[in-house]
Amino acid sequence: MTSELPSYRQARKGFDMELTFNNIQDSEFEAVSELIMNMYSQHLARYYTEKGDALFRASASADGLKNRKKKGTEIVIVKEGDELVGLLEFDRAELHQFFIVDEFRGRGYGRMAINWLKKHYRDNKLGDSVVVNASPNAYLAFEKMGFEPIAEEVSSDVLVSKKMQLKTA
């Protein structure tokens, strides 16, 4: 699989943005793990149980990311120019992780990344929808990007979340 994926360009409010989407490279696992853990600590940790916290930390480690990539999960780095804007981790059925770095939030980057994901699903015939287990702080953002709730909020022994679906076809 090539590391470079098609870029995505969008004009927004009088300026032009171009995001690039690249498969994670071996040299990036540590930095991406650090990004995930920073975002987790700031925005998600409060929704996880003690058991869920331990599971998340193990899965967000560089080794955890490498193992999932080996098993076929796509881990895509989102950049504008040389700046890391966010991350998408997904497979044929589920968006496992989606982060936009705080300083880029509220500018349309998340919507652009989800639009790219929809196109990627269509172009690669990955399915006609993608599901995410959204944390409570992300429900509204996912709804604004076209996801619809398909289940009520659930508090499991791991985390609090709501299953949401985005039609990609």
N, C-alpha and C positions, 0 to 999 in steps of 0.2 A: 504494500500500500504506500503510495506516495505521501510525503509529509505535507505538501502544499495542496490545499483544497481551494476551490473557487472563492475569490473574494466577494464581498457584498458591498455595493455602493448605494447610498441613499442621500438625497438632498433633504435637508431639514432646516426649516426656519432661516433661510438665507445663507446656509453654508453647506458644504459638501463633506460627507463623512465616508470613509472607506474602511471597513473592517476586513482583516484577513483572518482566515481560519486554517490552522495547521495542526496536524496530528502531533501529539506530544513526542518529543525526542528523548533519547536516553539521558542526555545532559540536563533535561528540564524537570525530571521527577522530583528532585529535592525542593526546588523553588516552587513548584506547583503544590506539593504537599504543604509547604509553609503557607502559601496563599490560602489553601483550603482550611488549614487549622486557624489562621487568623480570622477568616470569615465565620467559621464555626464558633469560635470564642466570642466574637462580637454579636452575632445574630442568631445562632441556633442552639447553643449549648443549653439554654434554659428550657428547651422543649424535649430534651433527652433525659431518660432515667440514668441512674448510675450504670446499669448494664448497657444501655444504649450508648452512653458516653464512651465506655471502653471499646465497644464494637466500632463506633465511628472513628475513634482515634487510630485503631488498628487498620481500618479500611482506608483512611486518609494518609497513612504513611507512604513513603516512596515505594516500599516493597508491596504494600497493598495495591497501589496504583499499577505497578508493574505487573502484578499477578492478574489483575482484571484486564489489562490490555492484552496480555498473552491469551486470555480466554475469549477475546473478541470484542470486548467493550471498547467503544471509540472514545478517546479522550482528546478533546480538541481545545487548543489554546486560541483565544480570541484577542487580537491586537489591533490597535490603530497605530500605524507606523511601527515604531519599535516599542511602544508602550503596551504592557499587558493590561487588557481591559477586563477579561473574564475567562471563564472556563465552561465547557459543556462536556458532560460525560453521559453517554447513552448507549443503548443497544437497540435491537429491533422493536422492542416493546416499551421501554421505559427510559425516561430522562432521570438518571440517577443523581446527578449533581449539576447545578447551574448557578454560577456566581458572576456577578458584575462587581468589580472593585468599587468600593464606596465613592471614591472621587469621580467616578464616571456614571454614577446612578442619577436618574432623573433627566438624562439627556437623550434618551431614545436608544441607547446601546443595547439594552436588554431586549427591546422589541426587535431591533435589527438582528440580534443573535437568534431569537426564536423564529423570525422569518427565514433566516438562513437554514435553521434546523428543519423547518417545514419543507423547504425546497430540497434539502439534502435527502430527506425521507422520500419525497416524490421521485427525484432523479435516480436514486439508488434502489427504488422499489422496496423500501424497508417496512412499509405498512401504511395503512390509511389513518392511523392515529398513534399518538404517543401519550403515555400516562406518566404522571409525576405524583409522588407522595409529598405534598407541599406542607411546610410548617406554617403555623398560624400567622406569622409575620409576613408570609409571602402570598397568602390567599388572594388578596386584592390585586397584587402585581400580576399574578398568573391570570386572573380573570381579565385584566386589562389587555393581556397579550393573547386572548382568545381561548384560554383553557376554561373548561366547564366542570363543576363539581360532579362526580359520579358516585360519591359516597359521603356520608356524614363524617364529621371529625371523629377520630378514634384516638383513645389514649391506650397504648399498648404497654407491654413491659419494656419497650425500647424507646418510644417517642410518641409525641402528639402530632398527628398529621391528618390531612384530608386528601383523598385520592381525587385527582383532577385529570381531565383528558383534553387533548388538543387534536382536532381533525387535521390531517396533513394532506388529504386528497382533495 
